[in-house]
Amino acid sequence: MLVHPNFDPIAFKIGPFAGIGPLAVRWYGLMYLVGFLAFSWLGRLRARQAWRGITREDVDDLLFWGVFGVIVGGRLGYVLLYKPGDYLHDPLEIFKLWHGGMASHGGIIGVILVMWLYARARAKSFLTVADFVVPMIPIGLAAGRLGNFINGELWGRPADPAVWPWAMVFPQAHDDVPRHPSQLYQFGLEGLLLFVILWLYTRRPRVPGTAGCLFLIGYGTLRFIAEFAREPDEFLGLYGHLSMGQWLSLPMIVVGLGLMAFFLWRARREPERS
């Protein structure tokens, strides 16, 4: 059995400057920065291949737009999907990001929306933009889960150390119960594994739209699996033996499968018409 290291959530402090501060820089915020930097680096690598239809300048612009999509979408997703009553009672709390509260599904919706807006603004195909962007999203998701682990939050369900030797006690839970380190499961599944799958799939040209569909299917499925090891939010619990994260993942899988079938069917029909 392991014990969580109980890291200090504050990585370092800056200042004070001119009587203001010190400014506390948190590990979770640094993980977002890691995700954005990884997007920039990987995006520039992919932009070297002209057939992708995205330039290095597009990568910089997409990163700028994407930051807003992730933060606004992630925050509003948490507000609307997890604690609408609490934030309705105190709307100003929505803007206090330092108090925590982000939703991965909301962040994904935010990214999809800004990709659509960017495609319209630049007269590009939405499918071209989406297929370029989605293979890099899992690295940001992985960084976020690592931040959750460092903070000792979103821990897993109780686990028998005799069966799961890596079961971990999280001091933040205040119960001394060995649990699954589900943050690391999600880091590996919906982060690293999904990144490898999408990166390999998009090494060569594919039917437009299918990379985005594979992301929806892959993330939804891997998140659904990982949720069986994650402790449901105390204020939500389970709904019919499934967590909120699992219920939100199911539509992603269904939509991804449906769109994948449609794009492949349409691609087969096009040669017949020509």
KEBA-488604 format. One record per residue (C-alpha): z, y, x; residue in three letters. Coordinates in steps of 0.5 Angstrom, whole numbers, plus 500, padded with zeros to 3 digits. Each point is the difference from the previous one (the first is absolute). Last residue first. Layout:
ZYXALA...
END
This chain:
380521465SER503498494ARG502493503GLU503503506PRO504505496GLU503494496ARG504497505ARG503506502ALA502502493ARG504493500TRP504501506LEU502507498PHE502497493PHE504494503ALA503505505MET502505494LEU503494496GLY504497506LEU503507502GLY502502493VAL503494499VAL504500506ILE502507500MET502499492PRO505495503LEU503504505SER504505496LEU503494496TRP502497507GLN503507503GLY504501493MET503493501SER498493497LEU505495496HIS498503493GLY502507503TYR504500506LEU506505502GLY498508499LEU506504502PHE502495505GLU493500503ASP498492501PRO502497506GLU494498504ARG498493502ALA496498493PHE497507502GLU496498506ALA496495495ILE498506496PHE499505506ARG495495503LEU496499493THR499507499GLY499502507TYR495495500GLY496501494ILE500507500LEU498500507PHE495495499LEU497505494CYS499506505GLY497495505ALA495498495THR498507498GLY493500503PRO498493502VAL502499507ARG497503506PRO504497507ARG507500502ARG502501493THR503493499TYR504500507LEU503507499TRP502498493LEU503493501ILE504503507VAL502506496PHE503495494LEU504496505LEU503506504LEU502504494GLY500496493GLU503494503LEU503502507GLY504506498PHE501497493GLN504494503TYR503505505LEU503504494GLN502494497SER505499505PRO503494495HIS507501499ARG507497503PRO505503495VAL506505504ASP500504493ASP500507502HIS492500500ALA499505505GLN504495505PRO493496499PHE502493502VAL494496502MET496493499ALA496499506TRP503492500PRO497500493TRP502493497VAL507499503ALA500508500PRO500499492ASP496506498ALA503506495PRO494504498ARG497505504GLY501507503TRP497507497LEU504504505GLU503499507GLY497506502ASN496497506ILE498495495PHE497505495ASN496503506GLY497494502LEU498499493ARG497507501GLY496498506ALA497494497ALA498504494LEU496505505GLY497494504ILE498497493PRO496507498ILE495499506MET496495497PRO499504493VAL497506503VAL493498502PHE499496494ASP503506496ALA495505502VAL494496500THR502498493LEU501507498PHE493502502SER500506503LYS498507498ALA506503504ARG504503494ALA499494496ARG501495505ALA507504502TYR502500493LEU499493499TRP504499507MET505504498VAL501496493LEU500493504ILE505503505VAL505502494GLY499494497ILE502496506ILE506505501GLY502498493GLY500493501HIS504501507SER505504496ALA505505503MET507502499GLY504503506GLY505506499HIS496504506TRP494500495LEU504505496LYS494503495PHE501495495ILE508502500GLU497507497LEU499496493PRO507498499ASP501497493HIS493498500LEU501497507TYR505495498ASP496498494GLY494499503PRO503495506LYS496495502TYR493500497LEU499508499LEU504503506VAL498494505TYR493501498GLY501507501LEU503500507ARG495495502GLY494503497GLY502507503VAL501497507ILE495495501VAL494505497GLY503506503PHE499496507VAL494497498GLY496507499TRP502502507PHE498493503LEU493500496LEU499507503ASP501497507ASP496494499VAL494504497ASP500503506GLU499494504ARG494498495THR500495494ILE494497498GLY502493502ARG493498503TRP502506506ALA505495503GLN504505505ARG504502493ALA503493501ARG504502506LEU501507498ARG503497493GLY505496505LEU503505503TRP500505495SER503495495PHE505498506ALA503507500LEU501500493PHE504494500GLY504502506VAL501506496LEU503497494TYR504495505MET503507503LEU502502493GLY504493499TYR503501507TRP503507498ARG499507503VAL507504499ALA498507501LEU506504503PRO499505497GLY499507499ILE504505505GLY494502503ALA498493502PHE505495499PRO497496503GLY497493499ILE504493498LYS498493502PHE498494496ALA505501494ILE500493496PRO506498505ASP498492501PHE505495496ASN498495505PRO499495494HIS504494501VAL497493501LEU502493498MET
END
